[in-house]
């Protein structure tokens, strides 16, 4: 199966329909699966259909695919649309589209660092709703029930012909947007939310001509959902908490093309560590999720045997933040994550493989038994 994202052209004058291709490897016959049946569907409010002049089928952009245990059902992330499509593989049709809701950064355990202009690590609550926008996803089973694990990267539509992306400082906030003693003027200061990249496609009050709710890209986390889109677990602020503890000023929320002091805090205004890839696998009697962080680098490991109560295990990175130049560093921009079970591994131990899009490198980690404990770092 192939997810055909098919983005619009830069002028946004051509926007082909997104689709999924199913190829039978015995005959190489291809079946095209589209979304025309959802043109008049009553989709969840969190499914974002907003491209200028686009039909539902044109607007939907498939990104990544995972399968049920029997391969009869596939789930496909529709990243820009903040949704997951369910596909009946044998019938060659999409059977459902579920929205993934929004993350409320005001609730306990959901802090994030919103500014790259304050020269500090400042993970806290803000009056912002995060749009999960997952990139990769993986499926696993627990006592006969399927669960979907998503890497909530975030992704904006930004083209010459149409862009939803703005800095919060550059929009008009409604007068009643207030939080923690701050009104619009204070919230829009660079050291607060002013630098944050937000969308103008959500939260705008047409009658008053101002932004009434603030929506930002990604959830800076991984989530576990039921196939019906019910949220079972979200890792909250863990990714930034852990990388802040392990890396501190030597790499926290760094971009993947910088090194040294200049790299510190450069992505806080734009999706933070940016979880991109995810793989799930069984090792030593438990199930683990491995989440790659595209910007800051490295992989986070969680035990997810109980999908409602995952346990953080480790953060492992091979990135050299002290390299004189990014070109001399290693392991920049993990894109793909692959789990190799012990019975398929040449070492007899389970492995995790990361592919890095910036350095063009591939790194293989051996998975050893560990006791869950925050802050563990490996090489």
C-alpha positions in Angstrom: 0.0 0.0 0.0 1.2 3.5 -0.9 -0.1 6.7 0.6 -0.3 9.3 -2.2 -0.2 12.7 -0.4 -0.3 14.8 -3.7 0.2 18.3 -2.3 -1.1 21.3 -4.4 1.2 23.3 -6.6 2.9 26.4 -5.1 0.3 28.7 -6.6 -2.5 26.5 -5.2 -4.1 26.5 -8.6 -3.7 22.7 -9.0 -4.7 20.4 -6.2 -5.1 16.7 -7.2 -7.0 14.3 -5.1 -5.2 12.4 -2.4 -5.4 8.6 -2.7 -4.1 5.2 -1.6 -2.7 2.6 -4.0 -2.9 -1.1 -3.2 -0.6 -3.3 -5.2 -0.9 -7.1 -5.3 2.6 -8.4 -5.3 1.6 -11.6 -7.1 0.3 -9.9 -10.2 1.4 -6.3 -9.6 -2.2 -5.2 -10.3 -2.9 -1.8 -8.7 -6.1 -0.7 -7.1 -6.6 3.1 -6.6 -8.6 4.0 -3.4 -10.0 7.5 -3.3 -12.1 9.7 -1.0 -15.0 10.7 -3.3 -17.5 8.9 -1.0 -16.8 11.4 1.7 -17.7 14.5 -0.3 -21.0 14.9 1.6 -20.0 13.1 4.7 -20.6 14.6 8.1 -17.0 14.6 9.3 -15.9 15.4 12.9 -15.2 19.1 13.5 -11.5 18.4 14.1 -11.0 17.0 10.6 -9.5 20.0 8.8 -10.9 20.6 5.3 -9.7 24.1 4.5 -7.7 24.3 1.3 -9.1 27.2 -0.9 -11.6 25.8 -3.4 -10.8 22.2 -2.6 -13.2 19.3 -2.5 -12.9 16.8 0.4 -11.1 14.4 -1.9 -8.6 17.1 -3.0 -8.0 18.4 0.5 -7.2 15.0 2.1 -3.5 14.2 2.1 -2.5 10.6 3.1 0.9 10.4 4.7 1.6 7.0 6.4 0.1 3.6 6.8 -0.1 0.8 9.3 -2.0 -2.5 9.4 -4.1 -4.7 11.7 -2.7 -8.0 12.8 -4.4 -9.9 10.0 -3.6 -7.2 7.4 -7.3 -7.0 6.6 -7.6 -3.4 7.8 -5.2 -0.5 7.3 -5.1 2.9 8.9 -3.7 5.9 7.1 -2.7 9.3 8.6 -4.2 12.3 6.9 -1.6 14.7 8.4 -2.7 18.1 7.3 -6.3 17.2 8.0 -5.6 16.0 11.6 -7.3 12.7 10.9 -6.9 9.0 10.3 -8.6 7.0 7.5 -9.6 3.4 7.9 -9.3 1.2 4.8 -10.8 -2.2 4.1 -7.8 -3.7 2.2 -9.6 -6.6 0.4 -12.5 -4.3 -0.7 -10.2 -1.5 -1.6 -12.2 1.2 0.0 -12.0 3.8 2.8 -14.6 2.9 5.4 -14.1 5.7 7.9 -12.4 9.0 8.6 -11.9 10.0 12.2 -10.7 13.3 13.6 -8.1 13.4 16.3 -9.4 16.4 18.3 -7.1 19.0 19.8 -4.6 19.1 22.7 -5.4 21.7 25.4 -2.1 23.2 26.5 -3.8 24.7 29.5 -4.4 21.3 31.3 -2.1 19.7 33.8 0.9 17.9 32.3 0.6 19.7 29.0 3.1 22.5 29.2 5.4 23.5 26.3 8.1 26.0 25.5 6.6 28.6 23.1 9.4 31.0 22.4 12.8 30.9 20.8 13.4 34.5 21.9 13.6 34.2 25.7 17.0 32.5 25.9 15.8 30.0 28.4 13.9 26.7 28.8 10.4 27.7 29.8 8.0 24.8 29.7 4.6 25.9 31.0 0.9 26.0 30.3 -0.5 28.4 27.7 -3.9 29.2 26.2 -3.2 27.2 23.1 -4.8 24.3 21.4 -2.4 21.9 19.7 -3.4 20.2 16.4 -1.8 16.7 16.6 -1.2 16.4 12.8 0.4 12.9 13.2 3.0 11.8 10.6 3.9 8.2 11.3 1.6 5.7 13.1 1.9 2.1 14.2 -0.7 -0.5 15.3 -0.5 -3.1 18.0 -2.9 -5.5 19.8 -3.7 -5.9 23.5 -6.0 -8.8 24.4 -7.5 -8.8 21.0 -8.0 -5.0 20.8 -6.1 -2.8 18.3 -4.5 0.4 19.4 -2.9 3.1 17.1 0.3 4.9 18.2 0.9 8.3 16.5 3.9 10.6 16.3 2.3 14.0 16.6 4.6 16.1 14.4 2.4 19.0 13.1 2.4 20.3 9.6 1.3 23.7 8.1 0.0 24.4 4.7 2.3 27.2 3.4 2.4 28.0 -0.3 2.7 31.2 -2.4 -0.9 30.9 -3.3 -2.2 30.2 0.2 -0.7 30.0 3.6 -2.4 29.4 7.0 0.8 30.1 8.9 1.4 33.3 10.9 3.3 34.4 14.0 0.9 35.2 16.9 2.4 38.6 17.2 1.3 39.4 13.6 -2.4 38.7 14.0 -5.2 40.6 15.9 -6.2 38.8 19.1 -9.7 39.3 20.4 -9.8 41.5 23.5 -11.2 38.7 25.6 -8.3 36.3 25.0 -6.7 36.5 28.4 -4.7 34.0 30.5 -2.8 34.0 33.8 -3.1 37.7 34.2 -2.0 38.4 30.6 -4.1 40.1 27.9 -3.5 40.2 24.2 -0.6 42.7 24.4 1.3 40.6 27.0 0.5 37.3 25.3 1.9 38.6 22.0 5.2 39.6 23.4 8.1 37.6 21.9 9.1 36.1 25.2 5.6 34.7 25.6 3.5 33.6 22.6 4.5 36.3 20.1 7.0 34.1 18.2 4.7 31.0 18.1 3.7 29.8 14.7 -0.1 29.5 14.6 -2.8 28.8 12.1 -5.3 31.4 10.8 -7.5 28.6 9.5 -8.8 27.7 13.0 -10.1 30.0 15.7 -10.8 33.1 13.7 -14.0 35.0 14.7 -15.3 36.4 11.4 -17.9 38.6 13.0 -15.3 40.4 15.2 -12.4 40.2 12.8 -10.0 38.8 15.3 -8.5 35.5 16.5 -10.6 34.1 19.4 -8.8 30.8 19.9 -5.1 30.0 19.3 -4.2 26.8 17.5 -0.6 25.7 16.9 0.9 22.8 14.9 1.6 19.4 16.5 1.2 18.1 20.0 5.0 17.6 20.8 4.1 14.1 21.9 3.0 10.6 21.0 -0.6 9.4 21.5 -2.4 6.1 21.6 -5.9 6.0 20.1 -8.5 3.4 19.5 -9.3 2.9 15.8 -12.4 4.9 16.3 -10.3 8.0 17.3 -10.8 7.9 21.1 -7.7 9.1 22.9 -6.3 6.5 25.3 -3.1 8.2 26.2 -0.9 11.3 25.4 2.6 11.8 26.6 1.9 15.5 27.5 5.0 17.6 28.0 7.3 14.5 28.4 9.3 15.1 25.2 10.4 18.6 26.2 10.8 17.7 29.9 13.1 14.8 29.1 15.2 16.5 26.4 15.5 19.6 28.7 16.8 17.3 31.5 19.2 15.4 29.4 20.4 18.1 27.0 19.9 21.3 28.9 21.3 24.4 27.0 23.4 22.1 24.9 20.7 21.1 22.5 17.2 21.6 23.9 14.7 22.2 21.1 17.6 22.5 18.6 17.0 22.5 14.9 18.5 19.7 12.8 20.9 21.8 10.8 22.7 23.7 13.6 25.2 23.0 16.2 26.8 24.5 19.3 25.2 27.4 21.3 23.3 28.6 18.2 21.2 25.4 18.2 19.7 26.0 21.6 16.0 26.7 21.7 15.7 27.4 18.0 12.5 25.3 17.5 10.5 26.2 20.6 8.4 28.6 18.4 7.7 25.9 15.8 6.7 22.4 16.9 9.6 21.9 19.4 11.3 18.5 19.1 9.0 17.4 16.3 8.2 13.7 16.7 8.2 12.2 13.2 8.6 8.4 13.1 7.3 5.7 15.4 7.6 1.9 15.6 6.1 -0.6 18.0 7.5 -4.0 18.9 7.7 -6.8 21.5 10.9 -7.3 23.5 11.6 -9.1 26.8 7.9 -9.8 27.4 6.7 -6.3 27.0 5.6 -4.0 24.1 7.6 -0.8 23.4 7.0 2.3 21.3 10.1 4.0 19.8 9.5 7.6 18.7 12.1 9.5 16.6 12.5 13.3 17.1 13.1 14.9 13.8 14.6 18.2 14.9 16.5 17.7 18.2 17.3 14.1 17.2 17.3 10.8 19.0 14.7 8.3 20.0 12.4 8.0 23.0 11.4 4.6 24.3 8.2 3.9 26.2 6.8 0.7 27.5 3.2 0.6 26.1 2.1 -2.9 27.3 -0.8 -1.2 29.0 -1.9 1.4 26.5 -3.6 3.5 29.2 -0.5 3.7 31.3 2.7 3.8 29.3 6.0 4.1 31.1 8.9 6.2 30.0 12.1 4.1 29.6 14.9 6.0 27.9 16.0 8.8 25.6 18.9 7.8 23.4 20.7 10.1 21.0 24.0 9.9 19.0 23.9 13.5 18.0 27.1 15.5 18.6 26.0 19.0 19.6 29.6 20.0 20.1 30.7 19.4 16.5 32.2 22.5 14.9 29.7 22.3 12.0 26.5 20.4 11.4 28.2 18.5 8.6 30.7 17.1 11.2 27.9 16.0 13.5 26.1 12.7 13.1 22.5 11.5 13.2 20.7 14.7 12.3 17.0 14.5 11.4 15.7 11.0 12.2 12.9 10.4 9.7 12.2 6.6 9.7 12.1 4.2 12.7 12.2 0.5 12.2 11.9 -2.2 14.9 13.6 -5.6 14.3 12.4 -8.4 16.7 14.9 -10.7 18.2 13.9 -13.7 16.0 14.7 -11.6 12.8 17.8 -9.9 14.2 21.3 -11.0 13.1 22.5 -10.5 16.7 19.6 -12.4 18.3 18.7 -9.3 20.2 15.9 -6.8 19.2 17.1 -3.8 17.2 15.9 -0.3 16.5 17.0 1.3 13.2 16.9 5.1 12.6 17.3 6.7 9.2 18.5 10.3 9.2 17.5 12.7 6.4 20.0 15.5 7.1 23.2 13.5 7.5 22.1 10.6 5.3 23.1 8.2 8.0 21.5 5.0 9.4 22.0 4.1 13.0 21.3 0.6 14.5 20.6 0.4 18.2 20.4 -2.9 20.2 17.5 -3.0 22.6 18.6 -4.2 26.0 16.5 -4.9 29.1 16.2 -1.8 31.2 14.3 -0.6 34.3 12.0 2.4 33.4 13.6 5.6 34.7 13.6 9.1 33.3 16.7 10.6 31.9 18.5 7.5 30.7 20.7 8.2 27.8 22.6 5.8 25.6 25.2 5.8 22.8 
